[in-house]
Amino acid sequence: MSFWQPRSLQQLVIISIVAALAPLCLAIWFTLDTLAELNDKNRQITQTVVKATRLGQEIQRDVLELERRARQYVALGDAELADLFQRERDILVQKLAELQGALPSRSPDIKGLRGSLSMLELPAALGTEDANAPDSLLGRLDHEFSVINEQNRAIKTWLLSSVDQVLEANSLEADSLIENLTLELSALAAATLALLLFLARWINKPVRDLTNEIHQLGTAGLSHSIEISGPRELQALGSELEWLRRGLHESEQQKEQFLRHISHELKTPLASLREGADLLADQVTGHLSQQQLEIVEIVRQNGIELQRLIENLLDYNRQPAQLLNYEELELEELWRDLLNNYGLSMDKKSLWLVKEGEVTHWVADRDKLRTTLDNLLSNAVSYTPEGGCIDIAWRREDATLVIDVANSGDPIPREDAERVFEPFFQSAAKRSGPIKGSGIGLSVARECIEAQGGSLTLVAHPSLPVCFRLTCPAH
């Protein structure tokens, strides 16, 4: 089952933005909901505390007013004062009931005060025949109000304690809500981060696929077809890249076919030319004069040079397809074989050769290392003027073989120091010899040594103007 892909990059970006904003919107909603809940609870608690405090203050005031009303009745004996006392007492009892219901905790003193107030009665009229009646009533009222005031003070203390408990419970509940909100926001933040990582991977996947296809195009060759899934813009880009790959693949095949044909067409007459030159040099057809032998030798050497140029072209074409075959080499023998091919050219130009090496054996790919050294030696022989010097030195540095091939002659211009390794580039330095180079010898040499993990660079030499340094790691 294939994963759904958006049709365009714009759709992909919009979906990603909406998906990334969803957790943020949810977090805002959670925050607003929690703040609204906290606001409602604070408003309820504030109303409860204000109501309970107001009732407590009114009860304190009403108890004092009720005691004052009772004493007025004892002093004046007015029946209306007794009725007013009765109404005020009933209102006070009702306020006590409201105070009891306003707070979650219960106070036994409220029930006791309500009972004391219920038993507090004033006679309808004071008897005139008994002179001691007011004093007796006043004494009873003093005793009863003493109990009522004590209960009232206890209620005041309970009220303050209950309000503190309500506020503390509200604070704890607010802390719990904030803690839950923090946990929810943390979970949403983690979910948002995970979603963003997923979206980033989702957005980058088509680009990564395109990058991988381009990388495979450069490493695996041109035979691998390119398929890009994702938004239609990248699919169109993949299609254009596939079209380009097919064109390059066809061009590569045509180039290989051309080189195969041209190598066959060149090697066949060249083999006959070299065979004829060798027969003449061996004087198979008859005795030749010294001047004729020199001419034959020129033909023979240039035939060898032409063969080397053709082989360089073929090597340049097949370098990427060659596999490495490491073996132990004797460096002195390798140099001896290479120098034998250039002996006549060096003698003809009276070149002075200095060769010195500290390493006797090394493990490397024989063909590639030989090709690299052959091209460096050919380059040195070609660009060294008559009577010049060629210096060859090799040594070991840690686990790397370092070979310097230097020669006298015109120095390579600084602007050409790196371009000399580009295919078909010809430096401004003067080359001697009847055949001009192809310009790919140093390019083939660098590719051969880089295939083994080494390098080929142009470096400074203590005494000679041109020096190429080859490094080959141990295998």
C-alpha positions as CSV (number, residue, x, y, z in Angstrom):
1,M,0.0,0.0,0.0
2,S,1.6,3.2,-1.1
3,F,1.6,6.3,1.1
4,W,-0.5,9.2,-0.2
5,Q,1.4,11.9,-1.9
6,P,0.2,15.5,-2.5
7,R,-0.2,16.6,-6.1
8,S,1.9,19.7,-5.8
9,L,4.5,21.4,-3.6
10,Q,2.1,24.1,-2.7
11,Q,-0.4,21.5,-1.5
12,L,2.3,19.8,0.4
13,V,3.4,23.0,2.1
14,I,-0.2,24.0,3.0
15,I,-0.9,20.6,4.5
16,S,2.3,20.7,6.5
17,I,1.5,24.2,7.8
18,V,-2.1,23.2,8.8
19,A,-0.8,20.0,10.4
20,A,1.8,21.9,12.4
21,L,-0.7,24.5,13.5
22,A,-3.3,21.9,14.7
23,P,-1.4,21.1,18.0
24,L,-0.8,24.8,18.6
25,C,-4.5,25.6,18.2
26,L,-5.3,22.7,20.5
27,A,-2.8,24.0,23.1
28,I,-4.4,27.5,22.9
29,W,-7.9,25.9,23.3
30,F,-6.7,23.9,26.4
31,T,-5.2,27.1,27.9
32,L,-8.3,29.2,27.3
33,D,-10.5,26.5,28.7
34,T,-8.4,26.1,31.8
35,L,-8.3,29.9,32.3
36,A,-12.0,30.1,32.0
37,E,-12.5,27.3,34.5
38,L,-10.1,29.0,36.9
39,N,-12.0,32.3,36.4
40,D,-15.4,30.7,37.1
41,K,-14.1,29.0,40.3
42,N,-12.4,32.2,41.5
43,R,-15.6,34.1,40.9
44,Q,-17.6,31.5,42.8
45,I,-15.2,31.4,45.7
46,T,-15.1,35.2,45.8
47,Q,-18.9,35.3,45.9
48,T,-19.0,32.6,48.7
49,V,-16.3,34.4,50.8
50,V,-17.9,37.8,50.4
51,K,-21.4,36.4,51.2
52,A,-20.1,34.5,54.3
53,T,-18.1,37.5,55.5
54,R,-21.1,39.8,55.0
55,L,-23.4,37.4,56.8
56,G,-20.9,37.0,59.6
57,Q,-20.6,40.8,60.0
58,E,-24.4,41.2,59.9
59,I,-24.8,38.5,62.5
60,Q,-22.3,40.1,64.8
61,R,-24.1,43.4,64.4
62,D,-27.6,41.9,64.8
63,V,-26.6,40.1,68.0
64,L,-25.5,43.4,69.5
65,E,-28.7,45.1,68.2
66,L,-30.9,42.3,69.6
67,E,-29.3,42.7,73.0
68,R,-29.7,46.5,72.9
69,R,-33.4,46.0,71.9
70,A,-34.0,43.6,74.8
71,R,-32.5,46.1,77.2
72,Q,-34.7,48.9,75.8
73,Y,-37.7,46.7,76.4
74,V,-36.7,46.1,80.0
75,A,-36.2,49.8,80.5
76,L,-39.3,51.1,78.7
77,G,-41.7,48.1,78.9
78,D,-43.1,49.0,75.4
79,A,-44.9,46.1,73.8
80,E,-43.9,47.3,70.3
81,L,-40.3,46.9,71.3
82,A,-41.1,43.3,72.2
83,D,-42.6,42.7,68.7
84,L,-39.6,44.4,67.1
85,F,-37.3,42.2,69.2
86,Q,-39.2,39.1,68.0
87,R,-38.9,40.1,64.3
88,E,-35.2,40.9,64.6
89,R,-34.6,37.5,66.4
90,D,-36.3,35.6,63.6
91,I,-34.3,37.5,60.9
92,L,-31.1,36.6,62.9
93,V,-32.0,33.0,63.0
94,Q,-32.6,33.0,59.2
95,K,-29.2,34.6,58.6
96,L,-27.6,31.9,60.7
97,A,-29.2,29.3,58.5
98,E,-27.9,31.1,55.4
99,L,-24.4,31.3,56.9
100,Q,-24.5,27.6,57.6
101,G,-25.4,26.9,54.0
102,A,-22.9,29.3,52.5
103,L,-19.8,27.4,53.6
104,P,-19.0,23.7,53.0
105,S,-18.0,23.0,56.6
106,R,-20.5,22.8,59.5
107,S,-20.3,24.6,62.8
108,P,-22.0,23.3,66.0
109,D,-22.0,26.8,67.4
110,I,-24.4,28.0,64.8
111,K,-26.9,25.3,65.8
112,G,-26.4,26.2,69.4
113,L,-26.8,29.9,68.8
114,R,-30.0,29.2,66.9
115,G,-31.3,27.2,69.8
116,S,-30.3,29.9,72.3
117,L,-32.1,32.5,70.2
118,S,-35.2,30.3,69.9
119,M,-35.4,30.1,73.7
120,L,-34.8,33.8,74.1
121,E,-38.3,35.2,74.8
122,L,-39.6,38.5,76.1
123,P,-42.8,38.7,78.0
124,A,-45.7,40.5,76.2
125,A,-45.9,43.0,79.1
126,L,-43.9,43.6,82.4
127,G,-46.1,43.1,85.5
128,T,-46.7,46.4,87.4
129,E,-47.6,44.6,90.6
130,D,-44.1,43.1,90.9
131,A,-41.4,45.7,91.3
132,N,-38.6,43.2,91.0
133,A,-39.8,41.8,87.6
134,P,-37.5,44.1,85.4
135,D,-34.5,43.2,87.5
136,S,-35.3,39.6,87.3
137,L,-35.8,39.8,83.5
138,L,-32.6,41.8,83.1
139,G,-30.6,39.2,85.0
140,R,-32.0,36.4,82.9
141,L,-31.2,38.3,79.7
142,D,-27.7,39.0,80.9
143,H,-27.1,35.3,81.4
144,E,-28.7,34.3,78.1
145,F,-26.8,37.0,76.1
146,S,-23.6,36.0,77.8
147,V,-24.1,32.5,76.4
148,I,-25.2,34.0,73.0
149,N,-22.1,36.3,72.8
150,E,-19.8,33.4,73.6
151,Q,-21.4,31.3,70.8
152,N,-21.2,34.4,68.5
153,R,-17.4,34.7,69.1
154,A,-17.0,31.0,68.4
155,I,-18.9,31.4,65.2
156,K,-16.6,34.3,64.2
157,T,-13.6,32.2,64.8
158,W,-15.2,29.3,62.8
159,L,-16.0,31.7,60.0
160,L,-12.4,33.0,59.7
161,S,-11.1,29.4,59.7
162,S,-13.7,28.2,57.1
163,V,-12.9,31.1,54.8
164,D,-9.2,30.2,55.0
165,Q,-10.0,26.6,54.3
166,V,-12.1,27.6,51.2
167,L,-9.3,29.8,49.9
168,E,-6.7,27.1,50.5
169,A,-8.8,24.5,48.7
170,N,-9.3,26.9,45.8
171,S,-5.5,27.5,45.7
172,L,-4.8,23.8,45.7
173,E,-7.4,23.2,43.0
174,A,-5.9,26.0,40.9
175,D,-2.4,24.5,41.3
176,S,-3.8,21.1,40.1
177,L,-5.4,22.7,37.1
178,I,-2.2,24.5,36.2
179,E,-0.2,21.3,36.7
180,N,-2.6,19.4,34.4
181,L,-2.4,22.2,31.9
182,T,1.4,22.0,32.0
183,L,1.3,18.3,31.4
184,E,-1.1,18.7,28.5
185,L,1.0,21.4,26.9
186,S,4.1,19.4,27.3
187,A,2.4,16.4,25.6
188,L,1.2,18.7,22.8
189,A,4.7,20.2,22.5
190,A,6.2,16.7,22.2
191,A,3.5,15.7,19.7
192,T,4.2,18.9,17.7
193,L,7.9,18.2,17.6
194,A,7.3,14.7,16.5
195,L,4.8,15.9,13.9
196,L,7.2,18.6,12.6
197,L,10.0,16.0,12.3
198,F,7.6,13.7,10.4
199,L,6.5,16.6,8.1
200,A,10.1,17.6,7.5
201,R,11.0,14.1,6.6
202,W,7.9,13.9,4.4
203,I,8.7,17.2,2.7
204,N,12.4,16.3,2.2
205,K,11.7,12.7,1.0
206,P,11.1,13.7,-2.7
207,V,14.2,15.9,-2.6
208,R,16.2,13.1,-1.0
209,D,15.0,10.7,-3.7
210,L,16.0,13.2,-6.3
211,T,19.4,13.6,-4.7
212,N,19.9,9.9,-4.5
213,E,19.0,9.4,-8.1
214,I,21.5,12.1,-9.1
215,H,24.1,10.5,-6.9
216,Q,23.4,7.1,-8.5
217,L,23.6,8.7,-11.9
218,G,27.2,9.8,-11.0
219,T,28.3,6.5,-9.3
220,A,26.2,3.6,-10.6
221,G,26.4,4.8,-14.2
222,L,23.9,5.9,-16.8
223,S,22.1,2.5,-17.1
224,H,20.0,3.1,-13.9
225,S,16.6,4.5,-14.8
226,I,15.3,7.5,-12.8
227,E,11.9,7.4,-11.1
228,I,10.8,10.2,-8.8
229,S,7.6,10.1,-6.8
230,G,5.9,13.0,-5.0
231,P,4.5,16.3,-6.1
232,R,4.1,16.8,-9.8
233,E,6.8,19.5,-10.0
234,L,9.4,17.0,-8.7
235,Q,7.9,14.2,-10.9
236,A,8.3,16.5,-13.9
237,L,11.9,17.3,-12.8
238,G,12.5,13.5,-12.5
239,S,11.1,13.0,-16.0
240,E,13.5,15.7,-17.4
241,L,16.4,14.1,-15.6
242,E,15.4,10.7,-17.0
243,W,15.3,12.2,-20.5
244,L,18.8,13.7,-19.9
245,R,20.0,10.3,-18.6
246,R,18.8,8.5,-21.7
247,G,20.5,11.1,-23.9
248,L,23.8,10.8,-22.0
249,H,23.5,7.0,-22.0
250,E,23.1,7.0,-25.7
251,S,26.0,9.4,-26.1
252,E,28.2,7.2,-23.9
253,Q,27.3,4.1,-25.9
254,Q,28.1,5.9,-29.1
255,K,31.4,7.1,-27.7
256,E,32.3,3.6,-26.6
257,Q,31.4,2.2,-29.9
258,F,33.4,4.9,-31.7
259,L,36.5,4.3,-29.5
260,R,36.2,0.6,-30.1
261,H,36.1,1.1,-33.8
262,I,38.8,3.8,-33.9
263,S,41.1,1.7,-31.7
264,H,40.6,-1.3,-34.1
265,E,41.1,0.9,-37.1
266,L,44.3,2.5,-35.6
267,K,45.8,-0.5,-34.0
268,T,45.7,-2.7,-37.2
269,P,47.8,-0.4,-39.4
270,L,50.0,0.7,-36.4
271,A,50.8,-3.0,-35.7
272,S,51.9,-3.4,-39.3
273,L,53.9,-0.2,-39.1
274,R,55.7,-1.3,-36.0
275,E,56.3,-4.7,-37.3
276,G,57.8,-3.3,-40.5
277,A,59.9,-0.9,-38.5
278,D,61.2,-3.7,-36.3
279,L,62.1,-5.8,-39.4
280,L,64.0,-2.9,-40.9
281,A,65.7,-2.3,-37.6
282,D,66.8,-5.9,-37.4
283,Q,68.0,-5.6,-41.1
284,V,65.9,-8.6,-42.2
285,T,65.5,-7.1,-45.6
286,G,69.1,-6.3,-46.1
287,H,71.9,-4.2,-44.7
288,L,71.1,-0.6,-43.9
289,S,73.5,2.3,-43.5
290,Q,73.8,4.1,-40.2
291,Q,71.7,7.0,-41.5
292,Q,69.0,4.6,-42.6
293,L,69.1,2.9,-39.2
294,E,68.6,6.3,-37.5
295,I,65.6,7.0,-39.7
296,V,64.1,3.6,-39.0
297,E,64.7,4.1,-35.2
298,I,62.8,7.5,-35.4
299,V,59.9,5.7,-37.1
300,R,60.0,2.9,-34.5
301,Q,60.1,5.3,-31.5
302,N,57.3,7.4,-32.9
303,G,55.3,4.2,-33.5
304,I,55.7,3.4,-29.8
305,E,54.7,6.9,-28.8
306,L,51.6,6.7,-31.1
307,Q,50.7,3.4,-29.5
308,R,51.0,4.9,-26.1
309,L,48.7,7.8,-27.0
310,I,46.1,5.4,-28.4
311,E,46.3,3.3,-25.2
312,N,45.9,6.5,-23.1
313,L,42.7,7.2,-25.0
314,L,41.4,3.7,-24.4
315,D,42.5,3.8,-20.7
316,Y,40.6,7.2,-20.3
317,N,37.5,5.6,-21.7
318,R,37.5,2.4,-19.5
319,Q,38.9,3.8,-16.2
320,P,35.5,3.8,-14.4
321,A,34.8,0.2,-15.3
322,Q,38.1,-1.3,-14.3
323,L,38.3,-3.3,-11.0
324,L,41.2,-3.0,-8.6
325,N,43.6,-6.0,-8.3
326,Y,46.1,-5.4,-5.5
327,E,49.4,-7.3,-5.5
328,E,52.9,-6.9,-4.1
329,L,55.2,-5.0,-6.5
330,E,58.9,-4.6,-6.6
331,L,59.3,-0.9,-7.3
332,E,62.9,-1.0,-8.6
333,E,61.8,-3.6,-11.2
334,L,58.8,-1.6,-12.1
335,W,60.9,1.5,-12.7
336,R,63.4,-0.5,-14.7
337,D,60.7,-1.8,-17.1
338,L,59.3,1.7,-17.6
339,L,62.7,3.4,-18.2
340,N,63.6,0.7,-20.8
341,N,60.7,2.1,-23.0
342,Y,62.2,5.6,-22.8
343,G,65.9,4.8,-23.0
344,L,66.4,5.8,-26.7
345,S,64.4,9.0,-26.3
346,M,66.4,10.0,-23.2
347,D,69.7,9.1,-24.9
348,K,68.7,11.1,-28.0
349,K,68.0,14.1,-25.9
350,S,71.0,13.5,-23.6
351,L,68.8,13.6,-20.5
352,W,70.4,13.1,-17.1
353,L,68.4,10.7,-14.8
354,V,68.6,10.7,-11.0
355,K,66.7,7.9,-9.4
356,E,66.6,7.1,-5.7
357,G,64.1,5.2,-3.5
358,E,63.9,4.0,0.1
359,V,61.1,1.5,-0.4
360,T,61.6,-1.9,-2.2
361,H,58.1,-3.4,-2.2
362,W,54.6,-2.0,-2.1
363,V,51.1,-3.4,-2.4
364,A,49.0,-1.7,-5.1
365,D,47.2,-2.3,-8.4
366,R,50.0,-3.1,-10.8
367,D,48.2,-1.9,-14.0
368,K,46.9,1.4,-12.6
369,L,50.2,2.3,-10.8
370,R,52.2,1.4,-13.9
371,T,49.8,3.6,-16.1
372,T,50.2,6.5,-13.6
373,L,54.0,6.2,-13.5
374,D,54.2,5.7,-17.3
375,N,52.3,8.9,-18.0
376,L,54.4,10.9,-15.5
377,L,57.6,9.6,-17.0
378,S,56.4,10.3,-20.5
379,N,55.4,13.8,-19.5
380,A,58.8,14.4,-18.0
381,V,60.7,13.1,-21.0
382,S,58.5,15.1,-23.4
383,Y,58.8,18.4,-21.6
384,T,62.5,18.2,-20.5
385,P,64.8,20.0,-23.0
386,E,67.9,18.5,-24.4
387,G,70.6,18.0,-21.8
388,G,68.0,18.5,-19.0
389,C,67.5,16.5,-15.8
390,I,64.8,14.1,-14.6
391,D,64.7,13.4,-10.8
392,I,62.7,10.4,-9.5
393,A,62.5,9.8,-5.8
394,W,60.2,7.6,-3.7
395,R,59.9,7.2,0.1
396,R,57.4,6.0,2.7
397,E,55.6,8.4,4.9
398,D,53.6,6.6,7.6
399,A,51.4,4.2,5.7
400,T,51.7,6.0,2.3
401,L,54.1,5.7,-0.6
402,V,55.2,9.1,-1.9
403,I,56.8,9.3,-5.4
404,D,58.1,12.6,-6.8
405,V,58.8,12.9,-10.6
406,A,60.5,16.2,-11.3
407,N,62.1,17.6,-14.5
408,S,63.9,20.7,-15.8
409,G,62.4,22.8,-18.4
410,D,59.7,25.5,-18.5
411,P,57.7,25.8,-15.3
412,I,54.0,25.2,-15.5
413,P,52.2,28.6,-15.1
414,R,50.4,29.0,-11.8
415,E,47.0,29.4,-13.4
416,D,47.5,26.0,-15.1
417,A,48.6,24.2,-11.9
418,E,45.3,22.4,-11.4
419,R,44.0,22.5,-15.0
420,V,46.8,20.3,-16.3
421,F,44.9,17.4,-14.8
422,E,41.8,18.2,-16.8
423,P,41.2,16.0,-19.9
424,F,42.5,17.4,-23.2
425,F,44.0,20.5,-21.6
426,Q,47.3,21.6,-23.0
427,S,49.6,23.7,-20.8
428,A,51.5,26.7,-22.2
429,A,54.8,24.8,-21.3
430,K,56.9,23.9,-24.3
431,R,56.8,20.2,-25.4
432,S,59.6,18.7,-27.4
433,G,59.2,15.8,-29.9
434,P,57.5,15.3,-33.3
435,I,54.2,14.2,-31.9
436,K,52.0,16.5,-29.8
437,G,50.4,15.0,-26.7
438,S,46.7,14.3,-26.4
439,G,46.3,16.2,-23.2
440,I,44.8,13.3,-21.2
441,G,47.9,11.6,-19.9
442,L,47.9,13.4,-16.5
443,S,44.1,13.0,-16.3
444,V,44.4,9.3,-16.7
445,A,47.3,9.2,-14.2
446,R,45.2,11.0,-11.6
447,E,42.2,8.8,-12.1
448,C,44.3,5.7,-11.8
449,I,45.9,6.7,-8.5
450,E,42.7,8.2,-7.0
451,A,40.9,4.9,-7.7
452,Q,43.4,3.4,-5.2
453,G,42.7,6.1,-2.6
454,G,45.8,8.1,-3.5
455,S,46.4,11.5,-5.0
456,L,48.4,13.3,-7.8
457,T,49.4,16.9,-7.3
458,L,51.8,19.5,-8.6
459,V,54.2,20.5,-5.9
460,A,57.4,22.6,-5.5
461,H,60.8,21.0,-5.9
462,P,64.0,22.2,-4.2
463,S,65.9,22.6,-7.5
464,L,63.7,21.7,-10.5
465,P,60.9,23.8,-11.9
466,V,58.3,21.0,-12.4
467,C,57.5,18.3,-9.9
468,F,54.5,15.9,-9.7
469,R,53.9,14.1,-6.4
470,L,52.1,10.8,-6.3
471,T,50.8,9.3,-3.0
472,C,49.6,5.7,-2.8
473,P,48.2,4.4,0.5
474,A,49.1,0.9,1.7
475,H,46.6,-1.8,0.9
